């Protein structure tokens, strides 16, 4: 199982979309406070649709609380400031993929303590960043691809016709 960690997310629709992605991939979602919204907000539930009730989610008071409750976690830090491309990282089952808040990303104090685990998604020069939920999907699916999509259906089924 993969783990998605959102450090102080601000936008409920992004977190809802990420929650839906986690349910669809069997990933566990970890939310580090402060959150920019209430988990009871209708916007969050709407973005997660009917998937939110099926989400495996944990909430932490701080980054330190997260580390204390997940000892030994192998964390990858997704940031526009990294030197390593996400597709060059070698992901493993049980890895944690951390993403920062929409306005500022992961605090640089955390990044400089973990330079070998910082990864980035390539973009054109001077572009600020991708949408948070898109970034999570890009990196998570690369990690799952490297593991040959464990537990996921690889073939779709037609509703009325057959192939």
C-alpha positions as CSV (number, residue, x, y, z in Angstrom):
1,X,0.0,0.0,0.0
2,X,1.2,3.5,-0.8
3,X,0.7,6.5,1.5
4,X,-0.2,10.0,0.4
5,X,0.7,12.7,2.9
6,X,-0.7,16.2,2.6
7,X,1.2,18.8,4.7
8,X,-1.2,21.5,5.7
9,X,-3.6,21.3,2.7
10,X,-5.6,24.5,2.1
11,X,-8.2,23.8,-0.6
12,X,-11.0,21.3,0.2
13,X,-11.7,20.3,-3.5
14,X,-8.0,19.3,-4.0
15,X,-8.1,17.1,-0.8
16,X,-11.4,15.6,-1.9
17,X,-10.0,14.7,-5.3
18,X,-6.9,13.3,-3.7
19,X,-9.1,11.3,-1.4
20,X,-10.9,9.8,-4.4
21,X,-7.6,8.9,-6.0
22,X,-6.5,7.2,-2.8
23,X,-9.7,5.1,-2.6
24,X,-9.3,4.2,-6.3
25,X,-5.7,3.1,-5.8
26,X,-5.9,1.6,-2.3
27,X,-3.6,4.3,-0.9
28,X,-3.8,5.6,2.7
29,X,-4.3,9.4,3.0
30,X,-2.5,11.2,5.8
31,X,-3.5,14.9,6.6
32,X,-1.2,17.1,8.7
33,X,-2.8,20.0,10.4
34,X,-3.5,22.8,10.3
35,X,-6.0,22.2,7.5
36,X,-7.4,25.1,5.5
37,X,-10.9,23.6,5.8
38,X,-13.1,21.4,8.0
39,X,-13.3,17.8,7.1
40,X,-17.1,18.1,7.4
41,X,-17.3,20.7,4.7
42,X,-19.7,19.9,1.8
43,X,-17.2,21.0,-0.8
44,X,-14.7,18.3,0.5
45,X,-17.4,15.6,0.5
46,X,-18.6,16.8,-3.0
47,X,-15.1,16.6,-4.5
48,X,-14.6,13.1,-2.9
49,X,-18.1,12.2,-4.1
50,X,-19.4,9.0,-2.5
51,X,-15.8,7.7,-2.1
52,X,-15.0,9.8,1.0
53,X,-16.8,7.3,3.3
54,X,-14.5,4.5,2.0
55,X,-11.3,6.5,2.4
56,X,-8.5,5.2,4.7
57,X,-7.5,8.5,6.3
58,X,-5.4,9.6,9.3
59,X,-5.1,13.2,10.7
60,X,-2.1,14.5,12.6
61,X,-1.7,17.6,14.8
62,X,1.7,18.5,13.2
63,X,4.6,17.1,11.1
64,X,6.3,15.9,14.3
65,X,3.1,14.1,15.3
66,X,3.1,12.4,11.9
67,X,6.7,11.3,12.3
68,X,6.1,10.0,15.8
69,X,3.1,7.9,14.7
70,X,4.8,6.6,11.6
71,X,8.3,5.6,12.8
72,X,10.6,4.4,10.0
73,X,8.4,5.7,7.2
74,X,10.3,6.1,3.9
75,X,9.1,9.5,2.8
76,X,9.5,11.1,-0.7
77,X,9.0,14.9,-0.6
78,X,7.4,16.2,-3.8
79,X,8.6,19.8,-4.4
80,X,9.4,22.2,-7.3
81,X,12.7,22.8,-5.5
82,X,14.1,19.3,-6.0
83,X,16.9,18.2,-8.3
84,X,15.6,14.7,-8.9
85,X,12.8,13.9,-11.3
86,X,10.0,11.7,-9.7
87,X,10.4,9.1,-12.5
88,X,14.1,8.6,-11.5
89,X,13.1,7.7,-7.9
90,X,12.7,4.0,-7.1
91,X,9.5,3.6,-5.2
92,X,8.5,0.6,-3.1
93,X,5.4,-0.7,-1.5
94,X,4.7,1.2,1.8
95,X,6.4,4.4,0.7
96,X,5.0,7.7,1.8
97,X,4.6,10.5,-0.9
98,X,4.4,13.9,0.8
99,X,3.0,17.0,-0.8
100,X,2.9,20.5,0.6
101,X,0.1,23.1,0.9
102,X,-1.0,24.7,-2.3
103,X,0.4,28.2,-1.5
104,X,3.9,27.4,-0.3
105,X,4.6,23.7,-0.7
106,X,6.5,21.7,1.9
107,X,8.5,23.9,4.4
108,X,12.1,24.3,3.2
109,X,13.3,23.2,6.7
110,X,11.9,19.8,6.0
111,X,13.3,19.7,2.5
112,X,16.9,20.5,3.5
113,X,16.9,17.7,6.1
114,X,15.9,15.2,3.3
115,X,17.6,16.2,0.0
116,X,18.0,12.6,-1.2
117,X,14.2,12.1,-1.0
118,X,13.1,15.3,-2.7
119,X,11.5,14.7,-6.1
120,X,10.0,17.0,-8.7
121,X,7.7,16.9,-11.7
122,X,9.3,18.5,-14.7
123,X,7.6,21.7,-16.0
124,X,8.4,24.6,-18.3
125,X,10.8,27.2,-16.8
126,X,9.2,29.8,-14.5
127,X,6.0,27.9,-14.0
128,X,5.0,27.9,-10.3
129,X,3.5,24.4,-10.0
130,X,0.9,22.0,-11.1
131,X,-2.4,21.6,-9.3
132,X,-1.9,19.6,-6.1
133,X,-4.4,16.8,-6.9
134,X,-2.8,16.4,-10.4
135,X,0.7,16.2,-8.8
136,X,-0.5,13.5,-6.4
137,X,-1.9,11.5,-9.3
138,X,1.2,11.8,-11.5
139,X,3.6,10.7,-8.7
140,X,1.3,8.0,-7.2
141,X,0.7,6.4,-10.5
142,X,4.4,6.3,-11.3
143,X,5.0,4.6,-8.0
144,X,2.3,2.1,-8.7
145,X,3.5,1.5,-12.3
146,X,7.0,0.6,-10.9
147,X,5.3,-2.0,-8.7
148,X,3.2,-3.3,-11.6
149,X,-0.1,-1.8,-10.2
150,X,-0.5,-4.2,-7.2
151,X,-4.1,-5.0,-6.5
152,X,-5.4,-2.8,-9.3
153,X,-7.5,-3.9,-12.3
154,X,-5.5,-3.4,-15.4
155,X,-8.2,-4.2,-17.9
156,X,-11.5,-2.3,-18.2
157,X,-14.9,-3.9,-19.0
158,X,-17.5,-2.5,-21.4
159,X,-21.0,-2.0,-19.9
160,X,-23.2,-3.3,-22.8
161,X,-20.9,-4.7,-25.4
162,X,-17.9,-7.0,-25.3
163,X,-14.5,-6.8,-26.9
